[in-house]
């Protein structure tokens, strides 16, 4: 169901933030409302969120400014990865803006994400732009496999949507 897939880690001139970004773009063959709902409905998000082989357990999901999504990603090797998203902006069905971190209050790996959902003739273009606090923080998640894992997550979304 995916029509287009682009992923990149930026590089920037002095003063720009592109060197601290990871941007993923995907054109999904599904209406924008449906795609947005898959991102924001706790009954749906756990069915597709995460790379292949992972499962996700949601403990809390309140999709509103200041609200949180607390969840655990369970890796195929049995490792649990606690996550917390705090929503900063929610514009249905156009945009989600949030901070993503582990459960710790001062997580040095926290990053800022803007997800846009654009209608493209009945399909939905998703752009997920993640901004990290430093180049080193961005590079650490790239080394961990963020591009591949993010791509697999969007693949799982594209595979999930026709089932609902």
N, C-alpha and C positions, 0 to 999 in steps of 0.2 A: 504494500500500500504506500510505501514511501516513494515519492517521485524525485526527490532531490535530497542530497546530503552533503553538507559542507561543514567542516570543522577546522578551526585554526587556533593557534596560540600566537598572539600578537608580538610584534616587535615595534619599538617606538623611538621617535626622536626625543631629545631632551624635553621634559615638561609634559609629555603625552603619557596617557595611562595604558596604551595598547600593549606595552611590554609586560603588563601585569594582568592581562586578560586572557580568557579562553572564551571563544565564541563558537556556538554550534547553531547551525541553521538546518531546518528540515522542512520540506513540504510534505504534508500529510494529506492523504485522500479522505478527508472527513470534514464536516462542517465545524466552524470555529466554536460554536456553543458546546458541541459535543467534546471537542478537544479540551476546552477550558474546564468543563465539568470533570473530565478524567483527571485533571491536575488538582482539583479542589474538593472532590468527594472522597471521604475516607474509605468508603466501601469499594471504590474503584482504584484508587492510586496504588494500593497494596498489590493489585493484580498485575501491575506492569512495572513499577518503579524499581530501578536498580539494574545492573548488568545481568547478562545471562547467568543463570545458576544461583542468583541471589533471590531471597524472599524478603518481604518487608512487613513488619508488624507495627501498626499505628497505635500509639497510646493516647494521643490527643491530637485533634486537628480543629483549629478555629481560624478559618480563613477570613480575617478582617485585620485592618491595621492594628498592630500591637498583639494580635493573636499568634498562637504558636502551633506548629506541627512537630510533635515529638514522636520519633519512630526509631526502630532498630532495623538495620539492614543485616540480614543473616547471610554470611558468605557460604559458599559451597563447601569450604573446609571447616565449617562449624564456628568460625569467628563471628562474634556479634559486634556491630559498629553502631553505637548510639549516635543519633543525629537530632539536631534541633534547628528548625526554621522559624524565624520570627518575621512575620509579614509587616512590611512598612507601607505598602500601597497595594490596593486591590481594586482594579477597574475591570469589572465584568463586561464582556468576555475578552478584553483587549490586553490586559497587562497584569503581571504579578511582580512585585519588587520585594525582596526579602534578604535577610542575613542568614547564612547557613553555617552551622558550627557543630561541634560535638556537644555533649551535655555540659561540659565545664563552663563556668561563668567567664573565665578569661582564656578561652581557647585561642591559641596563637594561629590556628589554621582557619579561623572564621573568614568567610568571604561574602561579598555582596553580589546578588544575582538580580538581573532584570530579565523577565521572560515576556516576550510580546507574541501575541496571537493575531495574525493578519489574515483576513479573508482574501483568498485568491481564487475567484470564480468557483466557490463552493468547496474549495480545499482550504487548508490552513497552513500558513507559513509560521513556523515556530522559530524564534530566535532567542537562544539562551546565552546571555552575556554574563560571565562571572568575572568579577574584579577582585583581585587579591591584594593584601596589604603591602606586598613586596614582590619583586621579581623572584627572590628565593622561595617564597611561599608558593607562587605560581609554578615554579619549576619543580618543587617537591611533589605537587599533585600530578604534574605531567609525568614525572618519573614513576609515580604510583600507578599510572594508567588512566588518568582522567579522560583523555580524549577517546580512547577505546571504550571505556566504561560508559561515558556519556552517550556515545553513539549507539551502544548496545541498549541503553535505557530507552532512547528514542525509537529504536527498532522494535523493542517490546511494546511501546505505546502504539506504534503503527499496526503491529500484529493484533493487539488487544481490541482496538476500536471497532473493527468489523464484527466482533463477538457480542457487542451490546446493542 
